[in-house]
Amino acid sequence: MAPGMRELGRGMATQHEAVDLASGELCVRVVFDGAVRAELLDDRGVVLGTSTTGVLLSRGPVCVGRGRRIKLRFSGPTHWIAWGAP
């Protein structure tokens, strides 16, 4: 995805499922099957990014600080892969 990024996870999400990705100081990007709406949220439910194009955060990763969690939510079933750094 980008130099220095590692795979955080991959899977098959169901409709409206919230997938817990990671926590800590982290920058994230996600790809998914493009027939759904994807959202990246923090632990407070704030939407950090959204997409329907198959690439979440195509202009660059979203970063969160220490102690914060990142979750993915999809509007329907989809396969996804997430990368993060550091």
N, C-alpha and C positions, 0 to 999 in steps of 0.2 A: 504494500500500500504506500509506504513511505520509508525512507531510511530510518532505522532505529525502532520501528514499530514491530510489535510481536502480536501473535494471535491471542486474543483474550477468550474467545469462545466461538462456537458455531452451533447451530441447531435448527430445529423446526418449531416455530412458534404457532400457537393457536390464536383464534380471534380474541383480541383485547387482553391477551396474556402480557403481564409485565415480567420481563426477563432481567434479573439482577446481574449486572455485568461485573462491576468491580468497585473498589473504593480506594481512597488516597489521592495523592497528587498524580493526576493522570490526564492524558489527552487521548480522545477516542474518535475513530471513524468506523462506519458500518456499511456493508453492502447487503442487499436483500433482493428477493424476487420482486420485480417492480409493479405487481398488480395490486399492491396494498399501500396504505399510508403508514409510515413509520415515524415514531417520535422518540427522542432521547430526552430523558427526564433526570433531574437530580433527586436527592432523597426528600426534598420538600414538595415535590410534585411540579416544580417549575420546568416548563418545556425549554430545553436548550437548543433543540433543532428539530426540524420536521422535513419529510420528503415523500414524494410519491414516484420518484424517478429511478429507484433501485440503488441509489447512493445517498446515504445520509451524511451530510457535511462534506459535500463535494468540493467546497472552496477551502477546506482546511479543517483540522480536527477541533473539537470542543474540549476545553480543559476545565478540570475542577480541582479545588484545593484539598489539602489534607483533611481527612475525616468526613468527606462527602462521598456519597454513593451515586452510581450511575445506573439507570435502568432503561431498557428498551421496551416500547409498547407498539404493537402492530394492530391494524384494523381488521386483519384477517389472517388466515394461515399463510406462512411464508418460511422459506429457508433463509438463514442469515449467517453472516460471518462478521466478527468485530475485531479490530486491531487497536492496540493502545501503546503508548509510550509515556514514561520511561519504562 
